[in-house]
Amino acid sequence: MKNIAIIGASGSIGTQTLEVLRSENELLLTGVSVHSNLEKLKEIIMEFNPRAVAVTDERKYKEAIELTQALRFEGELSFGTEGLIRIATLPEVDTVVTSLVGMVGLKPTVEAIKAGKNIALANKETLVAAGEIVMQLAREHQVKILPVDSEHSAIFQSLQGSSKEEVSKIILTASGGPFRGKDRSFLQTVTKEMALKHPNWVMGAKITIDSSTMMNKGLEVIEARWLFDVNYDNIEVYVHPESIVHSMVQFCDNSVIAQLGAPDMRLPIQYALNYPNRHEAVADELNLLEIQSLHFMSPDKETFRALELAYIAGRRGGLQTAVMNSANEEAVELFLKDKIRYFEIAEVVEEAMERYRNLGEISLDKVLETDIEVREYVRRKFKEV
């Protein structure tokens, strides 16, 4: 029996993780956090009866106390960042699913690693902002970082039985989002409603916007560099509209191994939670006879500037990826609030990267300080503070 904790259970990945747990007899939900969705928390308590829960929205915490009392919940209730850390470090937990979106996932992930927990990683920002630190900690504490992203799970699966020295190239696939094939002039017409309609995946608002700008793929490039210890020159992106080949590895003998599957996040979640074993399918069967054809093409890095910015930030190293990530989070939030136009997202990110180029050596404190400073800069620029 494996004990599982989920930080961010009310989001897309968290909800699908719960679906996987319903089908698994050997996985026990021990701890869980939500932000403000108390209805989801109620459902989780009634169905799974975890040992501990946490709420991160201060406005909802009093209601959460009343809810747990009404449900006669005998477990532990905690609050805020300390609550996330508590859930992530529960003594009996074996694996923590980090399904939060944004930098809020960094601290609890670091503390979980220090506590010896394996990480089922769905929080991109953890490795984008602090990959060097996080992977070093994982090595020191002999913790497994098990990717939940469909692309990184595909690479992880394709690498089984092979050594790092045998890898020639990692190929990340991208759907291309809703604006694949469009030019820069078209991007000036994009509305929030248009950007939130992904052709293949159902995801949260922030990740959906990132997918449309291809920043999501840029974040995945940086993650892949740290997860698999591969240089940026050996990481390529192919646009693959069908989202059937989730990613590939090319080896030194020019063999290419790929992982294919229906576009269903439950598959990589299930693999991460049960690793190194595979269990009975929760995802739909893939029928290639129905699909018949698969297409691949190079990404348009001029139109979708965000992808190129990720490569630039990664190659610069240090705190540049943290700067890029924080600026992007704030820019996406501004776009979702109708404060900036769609094409300005990448412009904001690039401007922040140029402003904060020389920030010294990377450390966890510096990452967190940089996050605050860059966010405040972007907000001030658009009169948000």
C-alpha positions in Angstrom: 0.0 0.0 0.0 1.3 3.4 -1.0 0.2 6.5 0.9 -0.4 9.5 -1.4 -0.7 13.2 -0.7 -2.1 15.7 -3.2 -1.3 19.4 -3.0 -3.8 21.1 -5.3 -6.6 18.6 -5.4 -9.3 20.8 -6.9 -7.4 21.6 -10.1 -7.3 19.6 -13.3 -4.4 17.3 -12.4 -5.6 16.9 -8.8 -9.1 16.0 -9.9 -7.7 13.4 -12.4 -5.4 12.0 -9.7 -8.5 11.4 -7.6 -10.0 9.5 -10.6 -6.9 7.3 -10.7 -7.1 6.6 -7.0 -10.7 5.4 -7.3 -9.5 2.6 -9.6 -6.5 1.6 -7.5 -6.7 -0.7 -4.5 -3.1 -0.2 -3.5 -3.1 3.6 -3.3 -4.4 5.4 -0.2 -5.1 9.1 -0.1 -3.6 10.3 3.2 -3.4 14.1 2.8 -4.9 16.7 0.5 -5.0 20.4 0.0 -7.4 22.7 -1.9 -7.3 26.5 -2.4 -10.9 27.7 -1.9 -13.1 24.9 -3.3 -14.8 23.7 -0.2 -17.3 21.7 -2.1 -14.5 19.6 -3.6 -13.0 19.3 -0.1 -16.3 18.1 1.2 -16.5 15.4 -1.5 -12.9 14.3 -0.8 -13.4 14.0 2.9 -16.7 12.0 2.5 -15.2 9.7 -0.2 -11.6 9.2 0.9 -11.5 10.3 4.6 -7.8 11.4 4.4 -5.8 11.8 7.6 -5.1 15.5 7.0 -6.4 18.3 4.8 -5.4 21.9 4.2 -7.0 25.1 2.8 -4.9 27.9 1.4 -7.5 30.7 0.9 -7.6 32.7 4.1 -11.1 33.8 3.3 -12.3 30.2 3.3 -10.5 28.9 6.3 -13.2 29.7 8.9 -15.8 28.0 6.6 -13.4 25.0 6.3 -13.3 24.7 10.1 -17.1 24.7 10.2 -17.3 22.2 7.3 -14.9 19.7 9.0 -16.9 20.0 12.2 -20.2 19.4 10.5 -18.7 16.4 8.8 -17.3 15.2 12.1 -13.9 14.9 10.4 -11.5 13.5 12.9 -8.4 14.3 10.8 -6.1 17.4 10.9 -7.0 20.7 9.3 -4.2 23.3 8.5 -4.0 26.5 6.6 -1.9 28.4 4.0 1.7 27.7 2.9 2.3 25.9 6.2 -0.7 23.8 5.5 0.8 22.8 2.1 4.1 21.9 3.8 2.3 19.9 6.4 0.4 17.9 3.8 3.6 17.3 1.8 5.6 16.1 4.8 3.1 13.8 6.6 5.2 11.0 8.1 3.3 8.2 6.5 3.1 9.7 3.0 5.3 7.9 0.3 4.5 10.1 -2.7 3.4 13.7 -3.0 1.5 14.8 -6.1 2.4 18.4 -6.7 -0.4 19.6 -8.9 -0.4 23.3 -7.9 0.0 25.9 -10.6 2.7 28.5 -10.1 5.5 29.3 -7.7 3.4 28.4 -4.7 4.3 24.8 -5.3 8.1 25.3 -4.8 8.3 25.5 -1.0 6.1 22.4 -0.2 8.0 20.4 -2.9 11.4 21.3 -1.4 10.2 20.4 2.1 8.7 17.1 0.8 12.0 16.2 -0.8 13.9 17.0 2.5 11.4 14.7 4.3 12.3 11.9 1.9 9.0 11.9 -0.1 9.0 10.8 -3.8 7.5 13.6 -5.9 4.9 13.0 -8.7 5.7 16.3 -10.3 3.0 18.3 -12.2 4.1 21.7 -11.0 6.2 23.0 -13.8 7.4 26.1 -12.0 9.4 24.0 -9.4 12.0 22.9 -12.0 11.7 26.0 -14.2 12.6 28.4 -11.4 14.8 26.2 -9.2 15.7 23.1 -11.2 19.3 23.1 -10.2 18.5 23.3 -6.5 15.6 20.8 -6.6 17.4 18.1 -8.5 20.5 18.4 -6.2 18.2 18.0 -3.2 16.6 15.0 -4.7 20.0 13.4 -5.2 21.0 14.2 -1.7 17.9 12.7 -0.1 17.6 9.8 -2.6 14.2 10.9 -3.7 12.6 10.1 -7.1 11.1 12.9 -9.2 8.4 11.2 -11.2 7.1 13.4 -14.0 3.3 13.7 -14.4 3.4 15.9 -17.5 2.4 13.7 -20.5 5.6 14.8 -22.4 8.0 14.2 -19.6 6.3 10.9 -18.6 6.7 9.8 -22.2 10.4 10.6 -22.1 10.8 8.9 -18.7 9.0 5.8 -20.0 11.1 5.8 -23.2 14.3 5.9 -21.2 13.6 2.8 -19.1 16.5 0.4 -19.4 18.8 2.9 -21.1 21.7 5.0 -19.7 22.1 8.8 -20.0 25.2 8.3 -22.1 23.1 6.5 -24.8 20.8 9.5 -25.3 21.4 11.6 -28.4 18.4 13.8 -28.4 15.1 14.4 -26.6 12.1 15.4 -28.7 9.2 17.1 -27.0 5.9 17.1 -28.9 3.5 20.1 -28.9 0.0 20.2 -30.1 0.6 23.7 -31.4 -2.4 25.0 -29.4 -5.4 26.7 -30.9 -3.3 29.1 -33.1 -1.1 26.7 -34.8 -0.2 28.0 -38.3 -1.3 31.6 -37.5 1.0 34.6 -38.0 2.0 37.5 -35.8 -0.8 39.8 -37.2 -3.4 37.2 -36.2 -2.1 37.1 -32.6 -3.0 40.8 -32.3 -6.7 39.8 -32.7 -6.7 37.0 -30.1 -9.2 37.3 -27.3 -9.3 35.6 -24.0 -12.2 33.3 -25.1 -10.2 32.3 -28.2 -7.0 31.5 -26.2 -8.9 29.4 -23.6 -10.1 26.9 -26.2 -7.5 24.2 -26.5 -8.1 21.7 -29.3 -6.9 18.5 -27.5 -6.6 18.9 -23.7 -8.8 20.1 -20.9 -6.7 22.1 -18.5 -6.7 25.0 -16.1 -6.8 28.6 -17.5 -3.2 29.4 -16.9 -1.8 26.3 -18.5 -4.2 26.7 -21.4 -3.0 30.2 -22.1 0.6 29.0 -21.8 -0.1 26.3 -24.3 -1.5 28.8 -26.8 1.6 31.0 -26.6 3.8 27.9 -26.5 5.3 29.1 -23.3 4.1 25.8 -21.8 6.4 24.0 -24.2 9.2 26.4 -23.3 8.7 25.5 -19.6 8.8 21.8 -20.5 12.1 22.3 -22.4 13.6 23.7 -19.2 12.1 20.9 -17.1 13.5 18.3 -19.5 17.0 19.8 -19.1 16.9 19.2 -15.4 14.8 16.0 -15.2 17.0 14.2 -17.7 20.3 16.1 -17.5 20.4 16.9 -21.2 21.9 20.1 -22.7 19.5 22.5 -24.4 21.2 21.9 -27.8 19.9 18.3 -27.5 16.3 19.1 -26.8 14.0 19.7 -29.7 10.3 20.6 -30.1 8.1 19.1 -32.8 4.6 20.3 -33.4 2.3 17.2 -33.5 -1.3 18.3 -33.8 -2.8 14.9 -33.0 -1.2 14.7 -29.5 -0.8 10.9 -29.8 3.0 10.7 -29.7 3.6 12.3 -26.3 7.4 12.6 -26.8 10.4 10.7 -28.1 14.0 9.9 -27.3 16.6 9.5 -30.0 19.6 7.3 -29.0 23.2 7.3 -30.1 22.5 4.5 -32.6 19.7 6.7 -34.1 17.0 4.5 -32.8 14.0 6.5 -31.7 11.7 5.3 -28.9 8.4 7.1 -28.4 5.4 6.7 -26.0 2.0 6.9 -27.6 -1.4 7.1 -26.0 -4.8 8.7 -26.1 -4.6 12.4 -24.9 -5.6 11.5 -21.3 -3.6 12.8 -18.3 -4.7 9.9 -16.2 -2.2 7.7 -18.0 1.0 9.5 -16.8 -0.5 10.1 -13.4 -1.2 6.4 -13.0 2.3 5.5 -14.2 4.0 8.0 -11.7 1.9 6.7 -8.7 2.6 3.1 -9.4 6.2 3.3 -10.7 8.0 1.0 -11.5 4.9 -1.1 -12.1 2.0 -0.7 -14.5 -1.6 -1.4 -13.5 -4.9 -2.0 -15.3 -5.7 0.9 -17.6 -7.7 3.9 -16.6 -7.1 5.7 -19.9 -8.9 4.8 -23.2 -7.3 2.4 -25.6 -5.4 3.9 -28.5 -6.7 2.8 -31.9 -4.1 3.8 -34.6 -6.3 2.3 -37.3 -8.9 5.0 -36.5 -6.3 7.7 -36.4 -4.5 6.5 -39.6 -2.0 9.4 -39.9 0.3 11.4 -37.6 1.9 14.7 -38.5 5.0 16.5 -37.3 6.4 20.0 -38.1 8.9 22.5 -36.8 7.5 25.2 -34.4 7.3 28.8 -35.6 9.5 30.5 -33.0 9.2 33.9 -34.5 5.4 34.0 -34.2 5.4 32.1 -30.9 8.3 34.0 -29.3 7.7 32.5 -25.8 9.3 29.2 -26.9 12.5 30.9 -28.0 12.6 33.0 -24.8 12.6 29.8 -22.8 15.7 28.5 -24.6 17.4 31.9 -24.2 16.6 31.9 -20.4 17.7 28.3 -20.0 21.0 28.9 -21.8 21.7 32.1 -19.7 21.2 30.0 -16.6 21.2 31.2 -13.0 18.1 33.1 -12.1 17.0 33.9 -15.7 14.5 31.0 -15.8 13.0 32.2 -12.5 12.6 35.7 -13.9 11.0 34.4 -17.1 8.6 32.2 -15.2 7.5 34.9 -12.7 7.0 37.5 -15.5 5.0 35.0 -17.5 2.7 34.1 -14.6 2.0 37.8 -14.0 1.5 38.6 -17.7 -0.9 35.7 -18.1 -2.8 36.9 -15.1 -3.0 40.4 -16.5 -4.3 39.0 -19.8 -7.0 37.0 -18.0 -8.0 40.2 -16.3 -8.2 42.0 -19.6 -5.3 44.4 -18.6 -3.0 43.5 -21.5 -3.5 42.1 -25.0 -2.6 38.6 -25.9 0.5 39.4 -28.0 1.9 41.5 -25.1 2.4 38.4 -22.9 5.7 37.5 -24.6 6.7 41.2 -24.8 6.3 41.5 -21.0 8.4 38.4 -20.4 11.2 39.5 -22.7 11.3 42.9 -21.1 11.6 41.5 -17.6 14.3 39.1 -18.8 16.4 42.0 -20.1 15.8 44.1 -17.0 16.8 41.3 -14.6 19.8 39.7 -16.3 22.5 39.9 -13.6 21.1 38.7 -10.3 24.1 36.7 -9.0 24.3 33.0 -7.9 21.1 30.9 -7.7 19.8 29.8 -4.3 16.4 29.1 -2.9 16.1 32.4 -1.1 17.2 34.3 -4.2 14.6 32.4 -6.3 11.9 33.5 -3.9 13.2 37.1 -3.7 13.4 37.3 -7.5 9.9 36.0 -7.8 8.5 38.8 -5.6 10.6 41.5 -7.3 9.7 40.5 -10.8 6.0 40.2 -10.1 6.0 43.6 -8.4 7.8 45.1 -11.4 5.2 43.7 -13.9 2.3 44.8 -11.7 3.7 48.4 -11.3 4.3 48.6 -15.0 0.5 48.0 -15.6 -0.6 49.8 -12.5 -1.7 46.7 -10.7 -0.2 47.8 -7.4 
